[in-house]
Amino acid sequence: MVAVSQVPAGRARSARRNRMPITVRLATGWLFVAVVLAVFGRRLAPFDPGEQNPLLSVSPPSGAHWLGTDQLGSDVLSEVMAGAGTALLGPLCVALGTVLLGGALGLLAGYRGGLIDSLTNRFADLMYALPGLLVIVVVIGVVGGGYWVAVAVLTVLTLPGEIRLCRSATQVQARLPYVEAARTLGLPAARIMRRHILPNIMPTVIATFLLDFVGALVSLSGLSYLGLGAPPGIPDWGALLQTGQNLLTDNPMISLVPGALIALTATSVTLLGDWLYDRYSVGGTRP
């Protein structure tokens, strides 16, 4: 009778553990809105983000312009909505490139070991030793590129963290009995890594992917603030921060709104990543 009563109790505990907290729900809701803005922001904007009206110049929020206008008379709300695409696309590319390249190298190094492991570790040590921001500034200055050059360089500089985490997670899994059993059965190494180890380190991969996205979002916004990211004339949250720096007394919304959106997006992604890792690392992986 006791054993029977323990089953519903166990299910209830599992349901409570998997239930999404209110903070994570709010974070997920905002991320959905951010994705919609990134894809359809220009179409949903009340005005053309590039439209200029010198007669307005800098103006505070009003009924016609909810967030006011900048020094060129452009509608700030439209620029913020259109800038979501630039602000989020680059970090997404950095995170995807990092998780695909770094995850593959970390998985291979952690399972194979030997020379491959040594080479990937030396590469990671070299990347850690480089001053990231200085490298990006120098590369952009030499190549003469801008936003996408920064995305490419930032992807390379972010690889070491992904490599180290996936390598460590793979080494833990490679010592477990189910991997030894697969080796004993003569399964190819590629199949063991792809079909057995990778699903079990997926919580780590997902968590690092989201953390890499947050780091890239902050870094690329900072570069745009310095004038090294999004090209002139392209709406971007980081560029809007720089635009409104000297206009805080006339229209603080130019800087406050994109800055708040950057912080809100970074916090939301972090909350979602923590919840996904806690959920799937406890009960979502398979032995």
QUIGI-V26357 format. One record per pair of residues at least 24 apart in sequence whose ideal C-beta (glycine too) atoms are under 8 Angstrom apart, sorted by sequence separation. I is the first residue (numbers start at 1). J is the second residue. D is the distance in whole Angstrom. If there is no record, write none. Layout:
BEGIN
i->I j->J d->D
i->I j->J d->D
END
This chain:
BEGIN
i->50 j->74 d->7
i->51 j->75 d->7
i->173 j->197 d->5
i->237 j->261 d->6
i->238 j->262 d->7
i->49 j->74 d->7
i->132 j->157 d->5
i->237 j->262 d->5
i->49 j->75 d->7
i->47 j->74 d->8
i->51 j->78 d->8
i->130 j->157 d->7
i->170 j->197 d->6
i->173 j->200 d->5
i->47 j->75 d->4
i->173 j->201 d->6
i->46 j->75 d->7
i->49 j->78 d->5
i->127 j->156 d->7
i->45 j->75 d->8
i->47 j->77 d->8
i->48 j->78 d->7
i->49 j->79 d->5
i->127 j->157 d->6
i->46 j->77 d->6
i->47 j->78 d->4
i->170 j->201 d->6
i->45 j->77 d->7
i->46 j->78 d->6
i->49 j->81 d->8
i->127 j->159 d->6
i->128 j->160 d->5
i->169 j->201 d->4
i->45 j->78 d->4
i->49 j->82 d->4
i->127 j->160 d->4
i->49 j->83 d->8
i->124 j->159 d->7
i->125 j->160 d->8
i->166 j->201 d->6
i->169 j->204 d->5
i->45 j->81 d->5
i->123 j->159 d->8
i->124 j->160 d->4
i->44 j->81 d->6
i->45 j->82 d->6
i->123 j->160 d->7
i->166 j->204 d->7
i->42 j->81 d->7
i->124 j->163 d->5
i->165 j->204 d->6
i->166 j->205 d->7
i->41 j->81 d->4
i->42 j->82 d->5
i->123 j->163 d->8
i->124 j->164 d->6
i->41 j->82 d->5
i->221 j->262 d->5
i->41 j->83 d->7
i->166 j->208 d->8
i->41 j->84 d->5
i->42 j->85 d->7
i->120 j->163 d->6
i->165 j->208 d->5
i->37 j->81 d->5
i->41 j->85 d->6
i->218 j->262 d->7
i->217 j->262 d->7
i->38 j->84 d->5
i->39 j->85 d->7
i->162 j->208 d->5
i->37 j->84 d->4
i->38 j->85 d->5
i->120 j->167 d->7
i->161 j->208 d->7
i->37 j->85 d->8
i->217 j->265 d->6
i->218 j->266 d->6
i->38 j->87 d->8
i->217 j->266 d->6
i->34 j->84 d->6
i->38 j->88 d->5
i->117 j->167 d->7
i->162 j->212 d->7
i->38 j->89 d->7
i->161 j->212 d->7
i->214 j->266 d->5
i->217 j->269 d->8
i->35 j->88 d->8
i->34 j->88 d->6
i->101 j->155 d->8
i->105 j->159 d->7
i->109 j->163 d->7
i->158 j->212 d->6
i->214 j->269 d->5
i->102 j->158 d->8
i->106 j->162 d->6
i->110 j->166 d->7
i->213 j->269 d->6
i->214 j->270 d->6
i->90 j->147 d->6
i->94 j->151 d->6
i->98 j->155 d->6
i->102 j->159 d->4
i->106 j->163 d->4
i->110 j->167 d->4
i->158 j->215 d->7
i->90 j->148 d->8
i->93 j->151 d->5
i->97 j->155 d->4
i->101 j->159 d->6
i->102 j->160 d->8
i->105 j->163 d->5
i->106 j->164 d->7
i->109 j->167 d->5
i->110 j->168 d->7
i->158 j->216 d->7
i->102 j->161 d->7
i->103 j->162 d->6
i->106 j->165 d->7
i->107 j->166 d->6
i->110 j->169 d->7
i->111 j->170 d->5
i->210 j->269 d->5
i->211 j->270 d->7
i->214 j->273 d->8
i->90 j->150 d->8
i->94 j->154 d->5
i->98 j->158 d->5
i->102 j->162 d->3
i->106 j->166 d->3
i->107 j->167 d->8
i->110 j->170 d->3
i->210 j->270 d->7
i->86 j->147 d->7
i->90 j->151 d->5
i->94 j->155 d->5
i->98 j->159 d->6
i->101 j->162 d->8
i->102 j->163 d->5
i->105 j->166 d->8
i->106 j->167 d->4
i->109 j->170 d->8
i->110 j->171 d->5
i->93 j->155 d->7
i->105 j->167 d->8
i->154 j->216 d->6
i->210 j->272 d->7
i->211 j->273 d->6
i->98 j->161 d->8
i->99 j->162 d->6
i->103 j->166 d->5
i->106 j->169 d->8
i->107 j->170 d->5
i->111 j->174 d->5
i->210 j->273 d->3
i->94 j->158 d->6
i->98 j->162 d->5
i->102 j->166 d->7
i->106 j->170 d->6
i->110 j->174 d->6
i->209 j->273 d->8
i->151 j->216 d->8
i->154 j->219 d->6
i->154 j->220 d->7
i->207 j->273 d->5
i->210 j->276 d->8
i->206 j->273 d->7
i->207 j->274 d->8
i->151 j->220 d->7
i->207 j->276 d->7
i->150 j->220 d->6
i->206 j->276 d->6
i->207 j->277 d->4
i->206 j->277 d->7
i->147 j->220 d->8
i->150 j->223 d->5
i->203 j->276 d->7
i->204 j->277 d->8
i->203 j->277 d->5
i->206 j->280 d->7
i->112 j->189 d->7
i->147 j->224 d->8
i->203 j->280 d->4
i->204 j->281 d->8
i->111 j->189 d->7
i->150 j->228 d->6
i->202 j->280 d->7
i->203 j->281 d->4
i->150 j->229 d->6
i->111 j->192 d->7
i->203 j->284 d->7
i->111 j->193 d->5
i->146 j->228 d->7
i->147 j->229 d->5
i->203 j->285 d->6
i->146 j->229 d->7
i->147 j->230 d->5
i->202 j->285 d->7
i->146 j->230 d->7
i->147 j->231 d->6
i->108 j->193 d->7
i->146 j->231 d->5
i->200 j->285 d->5
i->107 j->193 d->6
i->111 j->197 d->7
i->133 j->219 d->8
i->199 j->285 d->7
i->200 j->286 d->7
i->132 j->219 d->8
i->136 j->223 d->7
i->147 j->234 d->8
i->199 j->286 d->6
i->200 j->287 d->8
i->140 j->228 d->5
i->107 j->197 d->7
i->107 j->198 d->7
i->137 j->228 d->6
i->136 j->228 d->7
i->107 j->201 d->7
i->103 j->205 d->5
i->99 j->205 d->6
i->99 j->208 d->7
i->178 j->287 d->6
i->98 j->208 d->8
i->99 j->209 d->4
i->98 j->209 d->8
i->176 j->287 d->7
i->96 j->209 d->8
i->99 j->212 d->7
i->95 j->209 d->5
i->98 j->212 d->5
i->95 j->210 d->7
i->95 j->212 d->4
i->94 j->212 d->6
i->95 j->213 d->4
i->94 j->213 d->7
i->92 j->213 d->7
i->95 j->216 d->6
i->91 j->213 d->5
i->94 j->216 d->4
i->91 j->214 d->8
i->91 j->216 d->4
i->90 j->216 d->7
i->91 j->217 d->4
i->94 j->220 d->8
i->88 j->217 d->7
i->91 j->220 d->6
i->87 j->217 d->7
i->90 j->220 d->5
i->87 j->220 d->8
i->87 j->221 d->7
i->86 j->224 d->8
i->90 j->229 d->8
i->86 j->230 d->5
i->86 j->234 d->6
i->86 j->235 d->6
i->87 j->236 d->6
i->86 j->236 d->4
i->87 j->237 d->4
i->86 j->237 d->8
i->87 j->238 d->7
i->83 j->235 d->4
i->82 j->235 d->4
i->83 j->236 d->5
i->84 j->237 d->7
i->83 j->237 d->5
i->80 j->235 d->8
i->79 j->235 d->5
i->83 j->239 d->7
i->80 j->237 d->7
i->83 j->240 d->6
i->80 j->240 d->7
i->79 j->240 d->6
i->76 j->240 d->8
i->87 j->258 d->8
i->71 j->243 d->8
i->70 j->243 d->6
i->70 j->244 d->7
i->87 j->261 d->8
i->76 j->251 d->7
i->83 j->258 d->7
i->87 j->262 d->7
i->71 j->247 d->6
i->70 j->247 d->7
i->76 j->253 d->6
i->80 j->257 d->6
i->84 j->261 d->8
i->88 j->265 d->7
i->76 j->254 d->5
i->80 j->258 d->6
i->87 j->265 d->8
i->70 j->251 d->7
i->76 j->257 d->7
i->80 j->261 d->7
i->69 j->251 d->7
i->50 j->233 d->7
i->68 j->251 d->4
i->67 j->251 d->8
i->70 j->254 d->6
i->68 j->253 d->5
i->49 j->235 d->5
i->67 j->253 d->4
i->68 j->254 d->7
i->67 j->254 d->8
i->58 j->247 d->6
i->60 j->250 d->7
i->61 j->251 d->8
i->67 j->257 d->6
i->59 j->250 d->8
i->60 j->251 d->5
i->58 j->250 d->4
i->59 j->251 d->7
i->61 j->253 d->6
i->58 j->251 d->5
i->60 j->253 d->8
i->34 j->261 d->8
i->34 j->265 d->6
i->30 j->264 d->6
i->31 j->265 d->7
i->34 j->268 d->8
i->30 j->265 d->7
i->31 j->268 d->5
i->30 j->268 d->5
i->31 j->269 d->7
i->27 j->267 d->7
i->28 j->268 d->7
i->27 j->268 d->4
i->31 j->272 d->7
i->26 j->268 d->8
i->27 j->269 d->8
i->27 j->271 d->4
i->28 j->272 d->6
i->27 j->272 d->5
i->24 j->271 d->5
i->23 j->271 d->6
i->24 j->272 d->6
i->24 j->275 d->5
i->21 j->275 d->7
i->20 j->275 d->7
i->18 j->279 d->6
i->17 j->279 d->7
i->17 j->282 d->7
i->18 j->283 d->7
i->17 j->283 d->7
i->14 j->283 d->7
END
